[in-house]
Amino acid sequence: MKEKIKIFLDSDLLEKYLLGTTNQQESLQVERYLAMYPEVRETYNELQDNLEVFAKLHAVKTPEGLKNKIMARIKSENSSRRKFFRYAMAASFAAVMFAGASYFLWNQNQNLQEENVLVNNKIETLKEDMRLELEDVRNQFIVLNNPLTKKYNVKGNKNAKELKAVAYINPVKKLSYINVKKLPHLSKNQSFQMWAEVNGKMINLGIIDESAGQEKLLALPYADNAVSYITIEPKGGNNTPTVENIVAKINY
């Protein structure tokens, strides 16, 4: 029985249930284990506490004036709709005398349809962005709380002695993250850039933001025997890494 509980806890069902991403069958399994086994309830309560702390660390303050901007936008859209209806009624009345008014209404309708398509596309894009962000937060939570995650301290070489970072690698979940805690000061025309070598191919992971908080995690592509690098590149980054400017190397 203990082995059965251990297998269940080593899976990510508790984390998925806590984040609301389990299907109906998985939810029933988790709820059955919570009801039957105190060890599972204790782990679940601990994950709840960890998630609350994690959420507070990553809480984003609402931008100044956002509420006022939203209210102003709503008022503007309502005003635009009222104007449109007045124009439409006037155009319908005038159509009795001017046949050309029908073209005006058709053109207005086409414009509205185009705007509607643009708005729907933006909504779908926002949905996808939110889905990816939620998935990233879930993966970070799993990596930081899973006992199978391996932690590696990363230090810069002689060209960047102050560089300090921590890499988190979970070979079971196949997830990798790095937390760059400290970066040396660079000149205004230089940037730190992150790379990953996966299956012989060098992947550009982008510029490392020196102003980012210390709790910011950067996702790394996972692969067996993968290698990541931090280099110093010209401001704005490079398409390929400058090998002689490698300041840190992470093997995992």
Backbone torsions as a table, in degrees:
resi	resn	phi	psi	omega
1	MET	NA	-41.3	178.3
2	LYS	-59.7	-39.0	179.2
3	GLU	-64.0	-36.7	179.0
4	LYS	-64.2	-41.3	178.8
5	ILE	-67.9	-40.7	180.0
6	LYS	-61.7	-42.7	179.0
7	ILE	-62.4	-41.2	179.3
8	PHE	-63.8	-44.3	-178.0
9	LEU	-69.2	-29.4	179.7
10	ASP	-74.4	-19.6	175.4
11	SER	-76.0	175.5	-179.8
12	ASP	-104.3	20.9	-177.6
13	LEU	-65.1	-38.0	178.9
14	LEU	-63.3	-44.1	-179.6
15	GLU	-63.9	-43.1	-179.3
16	LYS	-65.2	-39.5	178.6
17	TYR	-64.4	-40.9	-179.9
18	LEU	-63.7	-35.0	-178.2
19	LEU	-91.8	0.3	175.4
20	GLY	76.3	28.3	-177.3
21	THR	-112.3	10.7	177.7
22	THR	-83.2	152.3	173.0
23	ASN	-83.7	-179.6	-174.2
24	GLN	-62.2	-42.2	-178.9
25	GLN	-66.0	-42.4	178.8
26	GLU	-65.2	-39.0	179.3
27	SER	-62.1	-43.3	179.3
28	LEU	-62.7	-39.4	178.9
29	GLN	-63.9	-45.6	-179.8
30	VAL	-62.5	-45.7	-178.6
31	GLU	-64.0	-34.3	176.9
32	ARG	-66.0	-43.1	178.9
33	TYR	-67.1	-37.7	178.6
34	LEU	-63.0	-37.5	-178.6
35	ALA	-74.7	-29.9	-171.8
36	MET	-94.0	-33.0	-168.9
37	TYR	-121.9	119.2	178.2
38	PRO	-60.5	-33.9	-179.5
39	GLU	-62.1	-37.7	179.9
40	VAL	-69.0	-42.6	178.5
41	ARG	-62.3	-40.1	180.0
42	GLU	-63.6	-43.5	178.1
43	THR	-65.1	-39.5	179.4
44	TYR	-63.5	-43.7	178.6
45	ASN	-63.1	-38.6	178.4
46	GLU	-65.6	-40.3	177.8
47	LEU	-65.0	-37.5	176.8
48	GLN	-60.1	-44.7	179.3
49	ASP	-64.1	-42.5	-179.7
50	ASN	-64.1	-39.7	-179.8
51	LEU	-65.6	-37.5	178.9
52	GLU	-63.8	-44.0	177.9
53	VAL	-63.7	-43.1	-179.4
54	PHE	-62.2	-41.6	-179.5
55	ALA	-64.8	-38.8	179.2
56	LYS	-66.0	-37.5	179.6
57	LEU	-64.7	-33.0	-175.6
58	HIS	-102.9	12.2	-179.9
59	ALA	-64.2	135.4	-179.7
60	VAL	-107.9	124.5	-179.5
61	LYS	-69.4	136.1	178.0
62	THR	-62.5	129.1	-179.1
63	PRO	-55.5	145.6	178.6
64	GLU	-58.0	134.3	173.9
65	GLY	75.9	7.7	-177.0
66	LEU	-62.1	-42.2	-179.2
67	LYS	-61.4	-44.8	-179.8
68	ASN	-62.6	-39.3	179.7
69	LYS	-64.4	-41.2	-179.7
70	ILE	-65.0	-44.4	179.9
71	MET	-63.1	-40.4	179.1
72	ALA	-64.1	-39.2	179.8
73	ARG	-65.0	-41.0	179.6
74	ILE	-63.7	-44.3	178.7
75	LYS	-61.5	-40.3	-179.6
76	SER	-64.4	-42.6	-179.3
77	GLU	-67.4	-40.0	178.0
78	ASN	-63.0	-40.5	178.3
79	SER	-63.9	-40.6	179.8
80	SER	-64.2	-38.6	179.6
81	ARG	-65.3	-43.2	180.0
82	ARG	-61.6	-40.6	178.5
83	LYS	-63.1	-42.1	-177.9
84	PHE	-62.0	-43.3	-179.7
85	PHE	-64.6	-38.4	178.3
86	ARG	-63.6	-43.1	178.9
87	TYR	-63.3	-40.7	-177.7
88	ALA	-63.7	-42.5	179.0
89	MET	-64.6	-43.2	179.9
90	ALA	-64.1	-40.1	-179.0
91	ALA	-66.5	-38.2	178.9
92	SER	-63.7	-42.0	179.2
93	PHE	-64.8	-42.5	-177.9
94	ALA	-71.9	-17.7	-177.8
95	ALA	-62.3	-24.3	178.5
96	VAL	-61.5	-35.8	-178.2
97	MET	-100.9	-26.6	-176.6
98	PHE	-125.9	107.4	-179.0
99	ALA	-64.0	-24.8	-177.8
100	GLY	-67.7	-16.6	-179.0
101	ALA	-64.7	-27.7	179.7
102	SER	-62.2	-35.8	178.1
103	TYR	-65.4	-39.4	179.6
104	PHE	-59.2	-45.9	-180.0
105	LEU	-64.7	-41.7	178.5
106	TRP	-60.5	-43.1	180.0
107	ASN	-63.7	-40.9	177.8
108	GLN	-61.8	-41.2	-179.9
109	ASN	-64.0	-40.6	178.0
110	GLN	-61.8	-42.5	179.3
111	ASN	-62.3	-42.1	179.5
112	LEU	-64.1	-39.4	178.4
113	GLN	-63.9	-41.3	178.1
114	GLU	-64.2	-42.3	178.5
115	GLU	-64.1	-37.7	179.3
116	ASN	-63.7	-40.4	177.3
117	VAL	-62.9	-43.6	179.6
118	LEU	-61.9	-43.9	179.9
119	VAL	-63.4	-43.7	179.1
120	ASN	-62.9	-39.1	177.7
121	ASN	-63.5	-41.2	178.7
122	LYS	-64.8	-39.3	178.7
123	ILE	-63.6	-43.8	179.0
124	GLU	-63.1	-39.0	178.2
125	THR	-63.6	-42.8	178.5
126	LEU	-63.5	-40.3	178.2
127	LYS	-60.9	-44.0	-179.4
128	GLU	-66.2	-41.6	177.5
129	ASP	-60.2	-43.4	180.0
130	MET	-65.6	-38.5	178.7
131	ARG	-63.0	-44.0	179.9
132	LEU	-65.8	-39.8	179.1
133	GLU	-65.0	-42.2	178.5
134	LEU	-64.0	-40.8	178.4
135	GLU	-63.6	-39.7	179.1
136	ASP	-65.7	-42.6	178.1
137	VAL	-62.5	-42.1	178.1
138	ARG	-61.1	-43.9	-179.8
139	ASN	-64.9	-40.5	177.4
140	GLN	-61.3	-43.7	-179.6
141	PHE	-61.1	-44.0	179.8
142	ILE	-63.4	-46.7	-177.5
143	VAL	-61.7	-44.0	-175.9
144	LEU	-73.4	-23.3	-174.6
145	ASN	-110.6	-10.2	-178.4
146	ASN	-79.4	128.8	-178.4
147	PRO	-65.7	-15.8	-179.5
148	LEU	-86.4	-4.8	178.9
149	THR	-70.3	132.8	177.0
150	LYS	-98.8	139.1	-176.1
151	LYS	-114.0	128.8	-179.3
152	TYR	-124.0	126.1	174.5
153	ASN	-83.4	131.6	-176.6
154	VAL	-115.6	131.5	177.7
155	LYS	-124.8	149.6	179.0
156	GLY	-76.4	161.0	177.4
157	ASN	-82.7	-164.7	-174.8
158	LYS	-62.7	-22.1	179.6
159	ASN	-85.2	-8.1	178.7
160	ALA	-153.3	63.6	-174.4
161	LYS	-63.5	-27.4	-177.0
162	GLU	-79.8	-10.6	-176.8
163	LEU	-67.3	128.6	177.3
164	LYS	-136.7	135.5	179.6
165	ALA	-151.0	162.9	176.8
166	VAL	-129.3	125.9	178.2
167	ALA	-102.6	137.4	178.7
168	TYR	-117.8	119.1	-176.7
169	ILE	-123.5	125.3	176.3
170	ASN	-118.6	102.1	-175.6
171	PRO	-70.4	-19.6	-179.8
172	VAL	-79.5	-49.8	178.3
173	LYS	-80.9	-10.0	-179.3
174	LYS	57.5	52.3	179.1
175	LEU	-127.1	141.4	179.4
176	SER	-138.4	134.8	176.5
177	TYR	-139.7	156.9	175.1
178	ILE	-134.1	139.9	177.0
179	ASN	-116.1	105.8	178.9
180	VAL	-83.0	106.9	-173.1
181	LYS	-85.5	-33.6	-175.8
182	LYS	-149.0	135.5	179.1
183	LEU	-125.6	140.5	175.3
184	PRO	-65.7	158.7	178.1
185	HIS	-75.0	134.6	177.8
186	LEU	-114.6	162.4	174.9
187	SER	-69.9	165.7	-175.2
188	LYS	-63.7	-23.0	-177.2
189	ASN	-99.4	20.4	179.5
190	GLN	-130.4	156.6	178.0
191	SER	-143.4	152.5	169.6
192	PHE	-87.3	138.0	-178.5
193	GLN	-132.3	144.4	-176.4
194	MET	-105.6	139.8	179.6
195	TRP	-135.5	156.3	174.3
196	ALA	-136.3	130.8	176.4
197	GLU	-100.6	109.2	-176.5
198	VAL	-123.5	120.3	179.9
199	ASN	52.7	41.5	176.6
200	GLY	80.0	1.2	-179.1
201	LYS	-111.8	132.0	-179.5
202	MET	-87.7	122.8	-178.4
203	ILE	-109.6	128.7	178.4
204	ASN	-80.6	118.7	179.7
205	LEU	-98.4	1.3	173.9
206	GLY	96.6	175.5	-179.9
207	ILE	-72.9	140.9	174.1
208	ILE	-87.6	119.2	-178.0
209	ASP	-74.4	113.6	-178.2
210	GLU	-67.9	-21.0	-177.6
211	SER	-91.1	-2.6	-178.0
212	ALA	-68.3	150.4	-179.9
213	GLY	-66.9	160.6	-176.4
214	GLN	-70.9	-16.5	179.6
215	GLU	-90.4	3.7	-178.6
216	LYS	-75.8	125.7	178.8
217	LEU	-105.1	137.6	178.1
218	LEU	-110.1	124.2	-178.8
219	ALA	-70.5	138.7	176.0
220	LEU	-115.0	142.6	175.7
221	PRO	-64.2	130.8	-178.5
222	TYR	-91.8	136.3	172.8
223	ALA	-162.7	150.5	176.6
224	ASP	-62.5	134.6	178.6
225	ASN	59.2	31.4	176.7
226	ALA	-75.8	159.0	179.5
227	VAL	-134.1	135.9	175.9
228	SER	-117.2	152.9	-178.3
229	TYR	-134.0	152.6	168.0
230	ILE	-120.0	127.6	-178.8
231	THR	-125.4	163.9	171.9
232	ILE	-101.4	122.1	-177.1
233	GLU	-126.9	167.8	175.0
234	PRO	-59.6	155.7	-179.2
235	LYS	-52.1	129.7	-179.1
236	GLY	96.7	-13.2	175.4
237	GLY	94.4	171.8	-177.5
238	ASN	-125.5	159.4	175.2
239	ASN	-80.1	-27.2	177.4
240	THR	-132.1	148.4	-177.0
241	PRO	-71.6	143.9	174.1
242	THR	-87.3	103.7	-170.8
243	VAL	-57.7	-41.2	-177.6
244	GLU	-70.0	-10.6	-179.8
245	ASN	-107.0	21.5	174.8
246	ILE	-70.3	125.1	-178.6
247	VAL	-112.5	-12.0	177.5
248	ALA	-156.6	147.6	-178.9
249	LYS	-135.7	134.1	-178.8
250	ILE	-123.6	115.9	176.2
251	ASN	-97.7	135.6	176.7
252	TYR	-154.4	NA	NA
